[in-house]
């Protein structure tokens, strides 16, 4: 009887250790975002977007589960029609995530003045949105990626990187939404996710602002 009890105790301990190892690996897979998918889902549950002023454009941020794999996000954006999208064929970057991320915006053209961007994270990683001007004939996706995996934010018009909130913060959780209201003059703007490695992986889209 004692041997049987000892055997059951050892087996139970092995299961607990195995579960702990699985959780540890999952935490490592999410390490670059600073939060797990489960936590993201919990944080996103109570998120409500208030009425936004001015012209409103819907922005969708997507990924394929990150460099270590995982489940797909809830799609590569619900944008269509006049919306502009990139990703899955983005510019060459570094690492296993090249071309595996995208940004979609709808509509892709809005009138100058007060413009609100409602930014939904449909991927499995934390993302953000930074609005940068595009000058002359410069094409989106051509910014220089620095050694830290990011692009320069010089001239930034603003960003949406608060989970369930407006403006700048620590990032928008998977399944959640953030928003920002800007006063934009006529011109071309590039919407980018400037978390390390994400721009090179395809997270850039163009927004045209007309007079």
C-alpha positions as protocol buffer text, in pm:
chain_id: "A"
residue {
  index: 1
  type: UNK
  ca { x: 0 y: 0 z: 0 }
}
residue {
  index: 2
  type: UNK
  ca { x: 285 y: 236 z: 89 }
}
residue {
  index: 3
  type: UNK
  ca { x: 456 y: 166 z: -246 }
}
residue {
  index: 4
  type: UNK
  ca { x: 133 y: 239 z: -434 }
}
residue {
  index: 5
  type: UNK
  ca { x: 84 y: 569 z: -250 }
}
residue {
  index: 6
  type: UNK
  ca { x: 443 y: 669 z: -321 }
}
residue {
  index: 7
  type: UNK
  ca { x: 397 y: 587 z: -689 }
}
residue {
  index: 8
  type: UNK
  ca { x: 83 y: 800 z: -714 }
}
residue {
  index: 9
  type: UNK
  ca { x: 258 y: 1089 z: -540 }
}
residue {
  index: 10
  type: UNK
  ca { x: 550 y: 1078 z: -784 }
}
residue {
  index: 11
  type: UNK
  ca { x: 313 y: 1063 z: -1085 }
}
residue {
  index: 12
  type: UNK
  ca { x: 117 y: 1363 z: -957 }
}
residue {
  index: 13
  type: UNK
  ca { x: 437 y: 1559 z: -908 }
}
residue {
  index: 14
  type: UNK
  ca { x: 544 y: 1480 z: -1264 }
}
residue {
  index: 15
  type: UNK
  ca { x: 213 y: 1611 z: -1399 }
}
residue {
  index: 16
  type: UNK
  ca { x: 251 y: 1933 z: -1200 }
}
residue {
  index: 17
  type: UNK
  ca { x: 608 y: 1981 z: -1320 }
}
residue {
  index: 18
  type: UNK
  ca { x: 505 y: 1911 z: -1677 }
}
residue {
  index: 19
  type: UNK
  ca { x: 228 y: 2168 z: -1655 }
}
residue {
  index: 20
  type: UNK
  ca { x: 470 y: 2419 z: -1510 }
}
residue {
  index: 21
  type: UNK
  ca { x: 711 y: 2362 z: -1798 }
}
residue {
  index: 22
  type: UNK
  ca { x: 432 y: 2414 z: -2051 }
}
residue {
  index: 23
  type: UNK
  ca { x: 332 y: 2739 z: -1884 }
}
residue {
  index: 24
  type: UNK
  ca { x: 692 y: 2851 z: -1875 }
}
residue {
  index: 25
  type: UNK
  ca { x: 734 y: 2787 z: -2248 }
}
residue {
  index: 26
  type: UNK
  ca { x: 412 y: 2974 z: -2320 }
}
residue {
  index: 27
  type: UNK
  ca { x: 538 y: 3269 z: -2115 }
}
residue {
  index: 28
  type: UNK
  ca { x: 865 y: 3265 z: -2310 }
}
residue {
  index: 29
  type: UNK
  ca { x: 674 y: 3269 z: -2639 }
}
residue {
  index: 30
  type: UNK
  ca { x: 490 y: 3581 z: -2527 }
}
residue {
  index: 31
  type: UNK
  ca { x: 797 y: 3743 z: -2369 }
}
residue {
  index: 32
  type: UNK
  ca { x: 846 y: 4004 z: -2645 }
}
residue {
  index: 33
  type: UNK
  ca { x: 498 y: 4146 z: -2582 }
}
residue {
  index: 34
  type: UNK
  ca { x: 518 y: 4156 z: -2203 }
}
residue {
  index: 35
  type: UNK
  ca { x: 178 y: 3989 z: -2165 }
}
residue {
  index: 36
  type: UNK
  ca { x: 18 y: 3653 z: -2237 }
}
residue {
  index: 37
  type: UNK
  ca { x: -270 y: 3587 z: -2474 }
}
residue {
  index: 38
  type: UNK
  ca { x: -491 y: 3484 z: -2182 }
}
residue {
  index: 39
  type: UNK
  ca { x: -422 y: 3811 z: -2001 }
}
residue {
  index: 40
  type: UNK
  ca { x: -488 y: 4005 z: -2322 }
}
residue {
  index: 41
  type: UNK
  ca { x: -828 y: 3841 z: -2361 }
}
residue {
  index: 42
  type: UNK
  ca { x: -923 y: 3925 z: -2003 }
}
residue {
  index: 43
  type: UNK
  ca { x: -814 y: 4286 z: -2043 }
}
residue {
  index: 44
  type: UNK
  ca { x: -1005 y: 4324 z: -2370 }
}
residue {
  index: 45
  type: UNK
  ca { x: -1337 y: 4197 z: -2236 }
}
residue {
  index: 46
  type: UNK
  ca { x: -1462 y: 4527 z: -2092 }
}
residue {
  index: 47
  type: UNK
  ca { x: -1328 y: 4759 z: -2364 }
}
residue {
  index: 48
  type: UNK
  ca { x: -1581 y: 5004 z: -2508 }
}
residue {
  index: 49
  type: UNK
  ca { x: -1499 y: 5265 z: -2772 }
}
residue {
  index: 50
  type: UNK
  ca { x: -1671 y: 5600 z: -2707 }
}
residue {
  index: 51
  type: UNK
  ca { x: -1815 y: 5812 z: -2992 }
}
residue {
  index: 52
  type: UNK
  ca { x: -1515 y: 5955 z: -3177 }
}
residue {
  index: 53
  type: UNK
  ca { x: -1510 y: 6307 z: -3328 }
}
residue {
  index: 54
  type: UNK
  ca { x: -1446 y: 6401 z: -3691 }
}
residue {
  index: 55
  type: UNK
  ca { x: -1394 y: 6159 z: -3976 }
}
residue {
  index: 56
  type: UNK
  ca { x: -1341 y: 5807 z: -3842 }
}
residue {
  index: 57
  type: UNK
  ca { x: -1118 y: 5547 z: -4006 }
}
residue {
  index: 58
  type: UNK
  ca { x: -1109 y: 5187 z: -3888 }
}
residue {
  index: 59
  type: UNK
  ca { x: -761 y: 5039 z: -3855 }
}
residue {
  index: 60
  type: UNK
  ca { x: -692 y: 4668 z: -3814 }
}
residue {
  index: 61
  type: UNK
  ca { x: -361 y: 4530 z: -3680 }
}
residue {
  index: 62
  type: UNK
  ca { x: -291 y: 4164 z: -3756 }
}
residue {
  index: 63
  type: UNK
  ca { x: -26 y: 3895 z: -3713 }
}
residue {
  index: 64
  type: UNK
  ca { x: 8 y: 3520 z: -3751 }
}
residue {
  index: 65
  type: UNK
  ca { x: 90 y: 3439 z: -3392 }
}
residue {
  index: 66
  type: UNK
  ca { x: 449 y: 3566 z: -3377 }
}
residue {
  index: 67
  type: UNK
  ca { x: 784 y: 3409 z: -3459 }
}
residue {
  index: 68
  type: UNK
  ca { x: 731 y: 3110 z: -3226 }
}
residue {
  index: 69
  type: UNK
  ca { x: 402 y: 3008 z: -3384 }
}
residue {
  index: 70
  type: UNK
  ca { x: 62 y: 2989 z: -3220 }
}
residue {
  index: 71
  type: UNK
  ca { x: -295 y: 3035 z: -3331 }
}
residue {
  index: 72
  type: UNK
  ca { x: -398 y: 3280 z: -3599 }
}
residue {
  index: 73
  type: UNK
  ca { x: -545 y: 3611 z: -3500 }
}
residue {
  index: 74
  type: UNK
  ca { x: -911 y: 3678 z: -3580 }
}
residue {
  index: 75
  type: UNK
  ca { x: -827 y: 3750 z: -3942 }
}
residue {
  index: 76
  type: UNK
  ca { x: -616 y: 3982 z: -4153 }
}
residue {
  index: 77
  type: UNK
  ca { x: -857 y: 4273 z: -4122 }
}
residue {
  index: 78
  type: UNK
  ca { x: -1215 y: 4327 z: -4222 }
}
residue {
  index: 79
  type: UNK
  ca { x: -1123 y: 4612 z: -4448 }
}
residue {
  index: 80
  type: UNK
  ca { x: -1214 y: 4624 z: -4812 }
}
residue {
  index: 81
  type: UNK
  ca { x: -1327 y: 4861 z: -5084 }
}
residue {
  index: 82
  type: UNK
  ca { x: -1118 y: 5178 z: -5071 }
}
residue {
  index: 83
  type: UNK
  ca { x: -914 y: 5051 z: -4778 }
}
residue {
  index: 84
  type: UNK
  ca { x: -540 y: 5011 z: -4817 }
}
residue {
  index: 85
  type: UNK
  ca { x: -362 y: 4710 z: -4676 }
}
residue {
  index: 86
  type: UNK
  ca { x: -14 y: 4561 z: -4657 }
}
residue {
  index: 87
  type: UNK
  ca { x: 139 y: 4249 z: -4511 }
}
residue {
  index: 88
  type: UNK
  ca { x: 201 y: 3892 z: -4628 }
}
residue {
  index: 89
  type: UNK
  ca { x: 404 y: 4060 z: -4898 }
}
residue {
  index: 90
  type: UNK
  ca { x: 565 y: 4338 z: -4695 }
}
residue {
  index: 91
  type: UNK
  ca { x: 916 y: 4466 z: -4748 }
}
residue {
  index: 92
  type: UNK
  ca { x: 1205 y: 4241 z: -4662 }
}
residue {
  index: 93
  type: UNK
  ca { x: 1283 y: 4242 z: -4292 }
}
residue {
  index: 94
  type: UNK
  ca { x: 1474 y: 4030 z: -4045 }
}
residue {
  index: 95
  type: UNK
  ca { x: 1378 y: 3717 z: -3855 }
}
residue {
  index: 96
  type: UNK
  ca { x: 1105 y: 3458 z: -3890 }
}
residue {
  index: 97
  type: UNK
  ca { x: 821 y: 3709 z: -3893 }
}
residue {
  index: 98
  type: UNK
  ca { x: 898 y: 3871 z: -4230 }
}
residue {
  index: 99
  type: UNK
  ca { x: 572 y: 3949 z: -4411 }
}
residue {
  index: 100
  type: UNK
  ca { x: 369 y: 3782 z: -4137 }
}
residue {
  index: 101
  type: UNK
  ca { x: 205 y: 4099 z: -4004 }
}
residue {
  index: 102
  type: UNK
  ca { x: -22 y: 4362 z: -4156 }
}
residue {
  index: 103
  type: UNK
  ca { x: -214 y: 4686 z: -4111 }
}
residue {
  index: 104
  type: UNK
  ca { x: -542 y: 4761 z: -4288 }
}
residue {
  index: 105
  type: UNK
  ca { x: -721 y: 5099 z: -4291 }
}
residue {
  index: 106
  type: UNK
  ca { x: -1070 y: 5180 z: -4415 }
}
residue {
  index: 107
  type: UNK
  ca { x: -1138 y: 5422 z: -4567 }
}
residue {
  index: 108
  type: UNK
  ca { x: -793 y: 5476 z: -4710 }
}
residue {
  index: 109
  type: UNK
  ca { x: -870 y: 5840 z: -4788 }
}
residue {
  index: 110
  type: UNK
  ca { x: -1032 y: 6103 z: -4561 }
}
residue {
  index: 111
  type: UNK
  ca { x: -1082 y: 6480 z: -4567 }
}
residue {
  index: 112
  type: UNK
  ca { x: -839 y: 6706 z: -4381 }
}
residue {
  index: 113
  type: UNK
  ca { x: -926 y: 6830 z: -4035 }
}
residue {
  index: 114
  type: UNK
  ca { x: -1032 y: 6629 z: -3733 }
}
residue {
  index: 115
  type: UNK
  ca { x: -966 y: 6261 z: -3795 }
}
residue {
  index: 116
  type: UNK
  ca { x: -1012 y: 5977 z: -3547 }
}
residue {
  index: 117
  type: UNK
  ca { x: -849 y: 5638 z: -3588 }
}
residue {
  index: 118
  type: UNK
  ca { x: -1016 y: 5343 z: -3419 }
}
residue {
  index: 119
  type: UNK
  ca { x: -744 y: 5080 z: -3394 }
}
residue {
  index: 120
  type: UNK
  ca { x: -839 y: 4713 z: -3339 }
}
residue {
  index: 121
  type: UNK
  ca { x: -571 y: 4456 z: -3259 }
}
residue {
  index: 122
  type: UNK
  ca { x: -686 y: 4137 z: -3435 }
}
residue {
  index: 123
  type: UNK
  ca { x: -360 y: 3952 z: -3383 }
}
residue {
  index: 124
  type: UNK
  ca { x: -214 y: 3755 z: -3093 }
}
residue {
  index: 125
  type: UNK
  ca { x: 68 y: 3997 z: -3001 }
}
residue {
  index: 126
  type: UNK
  ca { x: 67 y: 4347 z: -2853 }
}
residue {
  index: 127
  type: UNK
  ca { x: 75 y: 4618 z: -3125 }
}
residue {
  index: 128
  type: UNK
  ca { x: 60 y: 4996 z: -3158 }
}
residue {
  index: 129
  type: UNK
  ca { x: -11 y: 5255 z: -3427 }
}
residue {
  index: 130
  type: UNK
  ca { x: 205 y: 5560 z: -3501 }
}
residue {
  index: 131
  type: UNK
  ca { x: 110 y: 5818 z: -3767 }
}
residue {
  index: 132
  type: UNK
  ca { x: 408 y: 5944 z: -3970 }
}
residue {
  index: 133
  type: UNK
  ca { x: 407 y: 6184 z: -4267 }
}
residue {
  index: 134
  type: UNK
  ca { x: 508 y: 6060 z: -4615 }
}
residue {
  index: 135
  type: UNK
  ca { x: 686 y: 6328 z: -4817 }
}
residue {
  index: 136
  type: UNK
  ca { x: 714 y: 6365 z: -5193 }
}
residue {
  index: 137
  type: UNK
  ca { x: 718 y: 6038 z: -5383 }
}
residue {
  index: 138
  type: UNK
  ca { x: 830 y: 5835 z: -5082 }
}
residue {
  index: 139
  type: UNK
  ca { x: 654 y: 5500 z: -5075 }
}
residue {
  index: 140
  type: UNK
  ca { x: 526 y: 5335 z: -4760 }
}
residue {
  index: 141
  type: UNK
  ca { x: 736 y: 5053 z: -4624 }
}
residue {
  index: 142
  type: UNK
  ca { x: 1065 y: 5216 z: -4728 }
}
residue {
  index: 143
  type: UNK
  ca { x: 1175 y: 5366 z: -4395 }
}
residue {
  index: 144
  type: UNK
  ca { x: 1514 y: 5270 z: -4258 }
}
residue {
  index: 145
  type: UNK
  ca { x: 1489 y: 5014 z: -3981 }
}
residue {
  index: 146
  type: UNK
  ca { x: 1742 y: 5089 z: -3708 }
}
residue {
  index: 147
  type: UNK
  ca { x: 1947 y: 4837 z: -3513 }
}
residue {
  index: 148
  type: UNK
  ca { x: 1679 y: 4825 z: -3243 }
}
residue {
  index: 149
  type: UNK
  ca { x: 1423 y: 4702 z: -3497 }
}
residue {
  index: 150
  type: UNK
  ca { x: 1230 y: 5030 z: -3503 }
}
residue {
  index: 151
  type: UNK
  ca { x: 1201 y: 5328 z: -3741 }
}
residue {
  index: 152
  type: UNK
  ca { x: 1247 y: 5695 z: -3657 }
}
residue {
  index: 153
  type: UNK
  ca { x: 933 y: 5868 z: -3530 }
}
residue {
  index: 154
  type: UNK
  ca { x: 1054 y: 6216 z: -3626 }
}
residue {
  index: 155
  type: UNK
  ca { x: 755 y: 6425 z: -3731 }
}
residue {
  index: 156
  type: UNK
  ca { x: 503 y: 6188 z: -3572 }
}
residue {
  index: 157
  type: UNK
  ca { x: 150 y: 6324 z: -3571 }
}
residue {
  index: 158
  type: UNK
  ca { x: 41 y: 6103 z: -3282 }
}
residue {
  index: 159
  type: UNK
  ca { x: -24 y: 5744 z: -3188 }
}
residue {
  index: 160
  type: UNK
  ca { x: -275 y: 5494 z: -3057 }
}
residue {
  index: 161
  type: UNK
  ca { x: -96 y: 5263 z: -2816 }
}
residue {
  index: 162
  type: UNK
  ca { x: -320 y: 5258 z: -2510 }
}
residue {
  index: 163
  type: UNK
  ca { x: -513 y: 4943 z: -2434 }
}
residue {
  index: 164
  type: UNK
  ca { x: -884 y: 5037 z: -2423 }
}
residue {
  index: 165
  type: UNK
  ca { x: -797 y: 5407 z: -2426 }
}
residue {
  index: 166
  type: UNK
  ca { x: -687 y: 5710 z: -2626 }
}
residue {
  index: 167
  type: UNK
  ca { x: -340 y: 5821 z: -2729 }
}
residue {
  index: 168
  type: UNK
  ca { x: 3 y: 5693 z: -2630 }
}
residue {
  index: 169
  type: UNK
  ca { x: 57 y: 5409 z: -2385 }
}
residue {
  index: 170
  type: UNK
  ca { x: 225 y: 5072 z: -2348 }
}
residue {
  index: 171
  type: UNK
  ca { x: 56 y: 4898 z: -2643 }
}
residue {
  index: 172
  type: UNK
  ca { x: -281 y: 4760 z: -2750 }
}
residue {
  index: 173
  type: UNK
  ca { x: -347 y: 4407 z: -2622 }
}
residue {
  index: 174
  type: UNK
  ca { x: -454 y: 4124 z: -2850 }
}
residue {
  index: 175
  type: UNK
  ca { x: -828 y: 4139 z: -2909 }
}
residue {
  index: 176
  type: UNK
  ca { x: -848 y: 4492 z: -2773 }
}
residue {
  index: 177
  type: UNK
  ca { x: -877 y: 4840 z: -2922 }
}
residue {
  index: 178
  type: UNK
  ca { x: -725 y: 5185 z: -2884 }
}
residue {
  index: 179
  type: UNK
  ca { x: -797 y: 5516 z: -3053 }
}
residue {
  index: 180
  type: UNK
  ca { x: -655 y: 5858 z: -3129 }
}
residue {
  index: 181
  type: UNK
  ca { x: -797 y: 6185 z: -3263 }
}
residue {
  index: 182
  type: UNK
  ca { x: -570 y: 6404 z: -3475 }
}
residue {
  index: 183
  type: UNK
  ca { x: -581 y: 6728 z: -3673 }
}
residue {
  index: 184
  type: UNK
  ca { x: -426 y: 6633 z: -4007 }
}
residue {
  index: 185
  type: UNK
  ca { x: -345 y: 6862 z: -4301 }
}
residue {
  index: 186
  type: UNK
  ca { x: -379 y: 6738 z: -4661 }
}
residue {
  index: 187
  type: UNK
  ca { x: -106 y: 6493 z: -4749 }
}
residue {
  index: 188
  type: UNK
  ca { x: 4 y: 6131 z: -4732 }
}
residue {
  index: 189
  type: UNK
  ca { x: 62 y: 5954 z: -4403 }
}
residue {
  index: 190
  type: UNK
  ca { x: 208 y: 5618 z: -4313 }
}
residue {
  index: 191
  type: UNK
  ca { x: 47 y: 5419 z: -4033 }
}
residue {
  index: 192
  type: UNK
  ca { x: 305 y: 5197 z: -3869 }
}
residue {
  index: 193
  type: UNK
  ca { x: 345 y: 4961 z: -3576 }
}
residue {
  index: 194
  type: UNK
  ca { x: 680 y: 5060 z: -3428 }
}
residue {
  index: 195
  type: UNK
  ca { x: 726 y: 4775 z: -3183 }
}
residue {
  index: 196
  type: UNK
  ca { x: 1067 y: 4619 z: -3255 }
}
residue {
  index: 197
  type: UNK
  ca { x: 1060 y: 4409 z: -3572 }
}
residue {
  index: 198
  type: UNK
  ca { x: 696 y: 4476 z: -3660 }
}
residue {
  index: 199
  type: UNK
  ca { x: 754 y: 4742 z: -3930 }
}
residue {
  index: 200
  type: UNK
  ca { x: 998 y: 4516 z: -4114 }
}
residue {
  index: 201
  type: UNK
  ca { x: 746 y: 4231 z: -4085 }
}
residue {
  index: 202
  type: UNK
  ca { x: 490 y: 4428 z: -4288 }
}
residue {
  index: 203
  type: UNK
  ca { x: 307 y: 4654 z: -4043 }
}
residue {
  index: 204
  type: UNK
  ca { x: 264 y: 4971 z: -4249 }
}
residue {
  index: 205
  type: UNK
  ca { x: -26 y: 5119 z: -4445 }
}
residue {
  index: 206
  type: UNK
  ca { x: -98 y: 5449 z: -4620 }
}
residue {
  index: 207
  type: UNK
  ca { x: -368 y: 5699 z: -4526 }
}
residue {
  index: 208
  type: UNK
  ca { x: -435 y: 5979 z: -4778 }
}
residue {
  index: 209
  type: UNK
  ca { x: -577 y: 6306 z: -4643 }
}
residue {
  index: 210
  type: UNK
  ca { x: -742 y: 6530 z: -4902 }
}
residue {
  index: 211
  type: UNK
  ca { x: -837 y: 6898 z: -4892 }
}
